[in-house]
Amino acid sequence: MIKIENIQLNGGIDAVSSKSMAHRYLICSALSDFSSLLYIPNISDDIKMTIDCLKKLGADIKIDGRILKVIPINIDKLKKINEVLKFDMGESGTTFRFMLPVITSLLDRCEFVGRGRLPQRPIKELVDIIKKSGCLISSDKLPFKITNKFRFNNVDIRGDISSQYISGLLLCAPMQNEDVRIDIISKLESKPYVDMTIDVMKKYGIEIVQEKKSYFISKNNKYTNKGISDIIQKIEGDWSNVAFFLVAGAIGSKQVEIKGLNLNSVQGDMKILEILKKIGAKVDIDINSGVVKISKHTLEPTEIDICDIPDLLPILTVLASACIGKTRFYNISRLRLKESDRIKSSVDMINSLGGIATEEENSLVIEGKGYLKGGEVSSYNDHRIAMSATIASIICENPVILDEENAVNKSYVNFYEDFEKLGGRYVIIDRK
């Protein structure tokens, strides 16, 4: 538990590496034909889970400071394994939904376990697809064992539950040794995350033909990084995580500067810049240097569609509380399925800090007063709630008492270091 003071943040920090991109680069590197060098200075708990899974498959991943050298999986060695390998997903939904189809495409027998809310998070649609291919699965939720390899060519899947299902199927498609077609049979939500997967796969030589609601990968595709194996690939900055400090600049009295961002990124959460402009913050961008500067101007309430940017909702409720008037967030239903029920945890966070947040049908409404009172709030062991509550201290009249603050390690290990670099102050306290 920590006590966070009401301090205005000011200054500059480097953007943390994109967790979402790091997952994808690591998997593609491990499935490739030559070793890869990845610059990932911030290795979160979720990334560690993906690294551990790839190591168990036989990839050799060596960490030298901020550089990871990934020596690919030896498929021939995997074929000779007689034991049932157990893979721990931790609490990482991304690791689970990406690695489930990848691992089952490589192994005849395997076991999956997980912790926290992960066993309750959606996986059924992906499990059903794997079952239809002839795999035997001991349960519809974690923990479970799988027998027989996952093989498919044409598959129909809903796109309104988790875009990670589609990314997982895309990642394992080149291992099917036949043409693969993935058809989306509903609206595709969080499409930018699928675009990220395709972007990284293309860097590793995979050609994906996109139609309006389908993806096609021919059987001739193989992962390769031939010719670039000795080039360090820098994982771009994480728009989901820098959003917290960008909002800090928008709601505080001083400017915040973030360096090392890709202003041409396919990350959907780059939309935070558009939202900050719309709501009235001052946004200065240098495309060439990748520097973004944010400061407060006249903040006005608005309406925001959360469909493609679900990870931004918690910090946007803090931004809305700094406005005066009604801000409405809509298309939010899938947020119940995250590390916490993020609709409930976001509403509870704002109300616990003296704000006014209410849930309506598929929407969340903030009646902004321009400030919050402060008080005690739980992170629900959700990294994005923990970071949002910390930033909320900027507009609080009294300190914020935050429980389970270490949840930030799931995606942003150095969050509190960066918070302090910008002038933030907190102390660790014991509950008595």
Summary of the structure (lengths in Angstrom):
residues: 432
radius of gyration: 21.7
end to end distance: 11.1
largest distance: 64.6
contacts: 1548
relative contact order: 0.15
helix: 37%
strand: 24%
